[in-house]
């Protein structure tokens, strides 16, 4: 063997253990979570190419409430709520001559209104996909519906006829399908309303709350966000009360429908966490990896004033509804909310769930919906419930 070959062999032998070690070393996760309280819920759904998170999140919330009530596991149709919410939204848009919001968005109360007026239905009886696609896609449908609504507001014939609503609903039926008046489910026949009655679900038992200082606390007001197109009223409480309501609900086994801001980079879609860094450019990726170093993000102490400022300057916006189904803690004991999303499970770090830190929830929550029995007694008294 030549001297050069011998030297190369010795070099390889010396470096081999280090090469193996480097290959086997995995990147350290900044966060390690332990579940403190987890509420049983239904599988994660995928809203796909739609802006219907409000229906997916609130439908999941209703499914979970039925489980809490001992009514069993039922996979309900989010598109049933979408189908029956579009026409009232269009009527409102026409009445305001096109000056109000019209589109795919909505709020948790929209689902409760549909349940109260029309009922609910299993997804197997109405999946809302009537155009041969295997995933929801509402881009074309929403564009067509908006064109109809805009044409009506212009009233080119001199007045608006009552027939436009028939055209609007026919379009909905073409894209989503005509909701059945009756359906068979688990060996019985129901109407959507009789199905609700059979499970003894009461939409009037649920309330929405928010926390902003431009209206008095412990009163109700019309929350000024575009997707509150129906101008529903929300109870207004201090942020400490709102966090207490969330924590009390989850601890007692009540889940929470959550509405808030997910458009910021701190809502990390790759890592499945949401935080409020002290430094705006701080992330766990920006820190040097070291077994002895804490890679967790240092977070701001969020105040009521910060909430109001970000709401007023639109750095907190009404982007997305999700479903809080648990409380977790990280390796330091810091609290995170286990949050069920509606973006499917593929390529999601936590199987379609996110961990939102308490500071993030304090700052970025726009509103919540809970069962009124989940609210602590002292707060209920202040609200006049």
C-alpha positions in Angstrom: 0.0 0.0 0.0 1.4 3.4 -1.0 2.1 6.0 1.7 -0.7 8.3 0.3 -3.2 5.5 0.5 -2.1 4.6 4.1 -2.6 8.2 5.1 -6.0 8.4 3.6 -7.1 5.2 5.3 -5.9 6.5 8.7 -7.6 9.8 8.2 -10.9 7.9 7.4 -10.6 5.7 10.4 -10.0 8.7 12.7 -13.0 10.7 11.3 -15.4 7.8 10.9 -16.9 8.0 14.5 -17.4 11.8 14.1 -19.1 11.3 10.8 -21.5 8.7 12.3 -22.2 10.9 15.3 -23.0 13.9 13.1 -25.4 11.9 10.9 -27.1 10.5 13.9 -27.5 13.8 15.7 -31.0 15.3 15.4 -31.8 19.0 15.6 -32.9 19.8 19.1 -36.6 20.9 19.4 -36.9 24.3 21.1 -40.1 23.1 22.8 -41.1 19.9 24.6 -44.8 19.8 25.5 -46.6 17.9 28.2 -50.4 17.8 28.2 -52.1 19.1 31.4 -55.7 18.8 30.3 -56.9 17.4 27.0 -60.6 17.3 25.9 -61.7 14.5 23.7 -62.8 15.7 20.3 -63.4 14.6 16.7 -60.7 14.1 14.0 -59.1 17.2 12.3 -60.9 18.3 9.1 -59.5 20.2 6.1 -61.3 23.3 4.9 -59.0 23.2 1.9 -59.5 26.1 -0.6 -62.2 27.9 1.3 -62.5 30.8 3.8 -64.9 28.8 6.0 -62.7 28.3 9.1 -65.6 29.8 11.1 -67.8 26.9 10.2 -65.1 24.2 10.6 -64.0 25.5 14.0 -67.5 25.9 15.4 -68.7 22.6 13.9 -65.8 20.9 15.7 -66.8 22.8 18.8 -70.4 21.6 18.6 -69.2 18.0 17.9 -67.1 18.2 21.0 -69.9 19.6 23.1 -72.1 16.7 22.0 -69.4 14.3 23.3 -69.2 16.2 26.6 -72.9 15.9 26.9 -72.7 12.1 26.5 -74.4 12.1 23.1 -71.7 10.2 21.3 -69.4 11.0 18.5 -71.1 12.6 15.5 -69.2 14.1 12.5 -71.3 17.0 11.4 -71.4 18.9 8.1 -69.6 22.3 8.1 -70.9 23.0 4.6 -74.5 22.8 5.9 -73.8 25.9 7.9 -72.1 27.5 4.9 -75.0 26.8 2.6 -77.5 28.4 4.9 -75.4 31.4 5.9 -74.7 32.7 2.4 -78.2 34.0 1.6 -78.7 36.0 4.8 -75.2 37.5 4.2 -76.2 38.4 0.6 -79.5 39.9 1.7 -77.7 42.1 4.2 -75.2 43.1 1.5 -78.0 44.1 -0.9 -79.8 46.1 1.8 -76.7 48.1 2.5 -76.2 48.7 -1.2 -72.9 46.7 -1.2 -71.3 48.7 1.6 -71.0 45.8 4.0 -68.8 42.7 4.0 -69.7 39.8 1.6 -67.5 36.7 1.2 -66.6 33.4 2.6 -65.9 34.6 6.1 -68.2 34.5 9.2 -68.2 34.0 12.9 -69.1 31.3 15.4 -72.6 32.8 16.0 -73.4 32.2 12.3 -73.3 28.4 13.0 -75.5 28.7 16.0 -78.0 30.7 14.0 -78.2 28.0 11.3 -78.6 25.3 14.0 -81.4 27.3 15.6 -83.3 27.9 12.4 -82.5 24.8 10.3 -80.7 22.3 12.5 -77.6 20.3 11.7 -76.8 17.3 9.7 -74.1 14.5 9.6 -71.4 15.1 7.0 -72.1 11.8 5.4 -75.6 13.1 4.5 -74.3 16.4 3.2 -70.6 16.9 2.3 -71.1 20.1 0.3 -69.1 18.8 -2.7 -71.4 18.8 -5.7 -69.0 19.5 -8.6 -66.8 16.4 -8.7 -63.8 17.6 -6.6 -62.3 15.6 -3.8 -61.5 18.7 -1.7 -63.5 21.8 -0.9 -62.8 24.7 -3.3 -65.0 27.8 -3.2 -63.0 30.2 -5.3 -65.3 30.1 -8.3 -68.5 29.8 -6.3 -67.7 32.8 -4.2 -66.9 34.8 -7.3 -70.1 33.9 -8.9 -72.2 34.6 -5.8 -70.5 38.0 -5.3 -71.2 38.9 -9.0 -74.9 38.1 -8.4 -75.0 40.2 -5.3 -73.2 43.1 -7.0 -75.5 43.0 -10.0 -78.6 43.2 -7.7 -77.2 46.2 -5.8 -77.0 48.1 -9.0 -80.7 47.5 -9.8 -80.4 48.1 -13.5 -84.1 47.4 -14.0 -85.0 50.3 -11.8 -86.0 48.2 -8.8 -85.0 44.9 -7.2 -87.3 42.0 -7.8 -87.8 39.2 -5.3 -86.7 36.6 -7.8 -82.9 37.2 -7.3 -82.9 35.2 -4.1 -84.1 32.1 -6.1 -81.2 32.6 -8.5 -78.8 33.0 -5.6 -80.0 29.8 -3.9 -80.0 27.8 -7.1 -76.3 28.7 -7.6 -75.5 27.5 -4.0 -77.3 24.3 -4.8 -75.3 23.8 -8.0 -72.0 24.1 -6.2 -72.8 22.7 -2.7 -75.8 20.5 -3.4 -79.4 20.8 -2.2 -79.5 20.1 1.5 -81.8 17.1 2.2 -85.1 17.7 4.0 -84.7 14.2 5.5 -81.9 11.8 5.9 -81.2 8.3 7.3 -78.5 8.0 10.0 -77.6 5.1 12.2 -80.8 3.3 11.4 -83.2 6.2 11.9 -84.7 8.9 9.8 -84.4 12.6 10.8 -84.9 16.1 9.6 -82.0 18.4 10.4 -84.1 20.0 13.2 -85.3 16.7 14.6 -81.7 15.5 14.7 -80.8 18.5 16.9 -83.8 17.9 19.1 -82.9 14.2 19.5 -79.5 15.2 20.8 -80.9 18.0 23.0 -78.4 20.6 21.8 -79.4 24.2 22.6 -77.6 26.9 20.7 -78.9 29.5 23.1 -76.6 28.1 25.8 -73.5 29.5 24.1 -72.1 33.1 24.3 -69.3 35.1 22.7 -66.9 37.2 24.6 -64.2 39.7 23.7 -61.9 42.2 25.5 -61.4 45.7 24.3 -61.3 49.1 26.1 -63.1 51.2 23.5 -66.3 49.9 25.0 -67.2 49.5 28.7 -66.4 46.2 30.4 -69.2 43.9 31.5 -71.5 45.2 28.7 -72.3 43.9 25.2 -71.3 45.6 22.0 -71.3 45.0 18.2 -67.7 43.9 17.6 -66.3 45.9 14.8 -64.8 43.3 12.5 -65.7 42.7 8.9 -66.9 39.1 9.4 -69.4 40.2 12.0 -71.6 41.1 9.1 -74.8 40.4 11.2 -73.6 42.9 13.8 -74.0 40.4 16.7 -73.2 41.5 20.2 -70.3 40.2 22.3 -69.8 40.4 26.0 -66.8 42.6 26.9 -64.5 41.6 29.8 -61.0 42.5 30.9 -58.3 40.3 29.4 -57.5 38.6 32.7 -61.2 37.6 32.9 -61.1 36.3 29.4 -58.1 34.1 30.2 -59.8 32.9 33.4 -62.9 32.0 31.4 -60.7 30.0 28.9 -58.8 28.2 31.7 -61.9 27.5 33.7 -63.7 26.1 30.7 -60.9 23.8 29.6 -60.2 22.6 33.1 -63.9 21.7 33.6 -64.0 19.9 30.3 -65.6 22.5 28.1 -63.8 23.3 24.9 -63.6 26.9 23.5 -64.2 28.2 20.0 -61.4 30.7 19.3 -61.3 33.6 16.9 -58.0 35.6 16.3 -55.0 36.6 14.4 -52.9 34.0 12.6 -51.3 36.2 9.9 -48.2 37.1 11.8 -44.9 35.3 11.3 -45.0 34.4 15.0 -47.9 32.0 14.2 -45.4 29.5 12.9 -47.0 27.3 10.3 -44.0 25.0 10.0 -43.3 24.4 13.7 -46.9 24.4 14.9 -46.4 27.0 17.6 -47.5 30.6 18.2 -45.6 33.0 20.5 -45.1 36.8 21.1 -41.3 37.3 21.0 -39.7 40.2 22.9 -37.5 40.7 19.8 -39.5 40.8 16.6 -36.8 38.9 14.7 -36.3 36.3 17.3 -37.0 32.6 16.5 -35.6 29.3 17.8 -33.9 29.0 14.4 -31.9 32.2 15.0 -30.3 30.8 18.1 -27.1 28.7 18.2 -28.0 25.1 18.8 -26.4 24.0 22.1 -27.5 21.2 24.4 -27.1 23.5 27.3 -28.9 26.5 25.8 -32.6 27.2 26.2 -33.9 27.5 22.6 -37.3 28.7 23.7 -38.4 32.2 22.6 -38.5 34.9 25.3 -42.0 36.4 25.2 -43.5 39.8 26.0 -45.7 40.4 29.0 -49.0 41.3 27.2 -51.2 44.1 28.7 -54.7 45.3 28.0 -53.2 48.4 26.4 -51.2 46.3 24.0 -54.3 44.4 23.0 -56.2 47.7 22.3 -53.2 49.2 20.4 -52.8 46.2 18.0 -56.6 46.0 17.4 -56.8 49.7 16.6 -53.7 49.7 14.3 -54.8 46.5 12.6 -51.8 44.4 13.6 -54.3 42.2 15.3 -56.9 41.2 12.7 -59.8 38.8 12.6 -58.1 36.2 10.4 -59.0 32.7 11.5 -61.2 30.6 13.8 -59.9 27.5 15.6 -60.8 25.3 18.5 -59.1 25.1 21.9 -59.2 21.6 23.2 -56.5 21.5 25.9 -53.9 23.0 28.1 -50.2 22.0 27.9 -47.0 23.1 29.4 -43.5 23.3 28.0 -40.3 22.1 29.7 -40.2 25.3 31.8 -43.8 25.0 32.9 -45.0 27.8 30.7 -48.7 27.4 29.6 -49.8 26.7 26.0 -53.2 26.1 24.6 -53.6 23.0 22.5 -55.5 24.2 19.4 -57.3 22.2 16.8 -57.0 23.7 13.4 -58.9 22.9 10.1 -55.9 22.8 7.7 -55.8 19.0 7.5 -53.0 16.8 8.9 -50.6 16.4 6.0 -47.1 17.7 6.8 -48.3 19.2 10.1 -45.9 18.8 12.9 -48.5 18.1 15.6 -51.1 16.4 13.4 -53.2 19.4 12.6 -52.9 21.0 16.1 -51.0 24.1 17.2 -49.6 25.1 20.5 -50.4 28.8 21.3 -48.6 30.4 24.2 -50.6 32.3 26.8 -49.0 35.6 25.8 -50.1 34.9 22.2 -53.6 34.2 23.3 -53.7 37.3 25.5 -52.6 39.5 22.6 -54.1 37.9 19.5 -57.5 36.6 20.6 -60.3 38.6 19.0 -63.2 36.7 20.5 -64.2 33.3 22.0 -67.4 31.2 22.3 -68.1 29.0 25.3 -71.0 27.4 27.0 -72.4 29.9 29.5 -72.0 27.3 32.3 -68.2 27.3 31.8 -68.0 31.0 32.9 -66.9 31.5 36.5 -69.9 32.6 38.7 -68.4 36.0 39.7 -67.9 37.0 36.1 -71.4 35.7 35.1 -72.8 37.9 37.9 -70.9 41.0 36.6 -72.3 40.3 33.1 -75.8 40.0 34.3 -76.3 36.4 33.1 
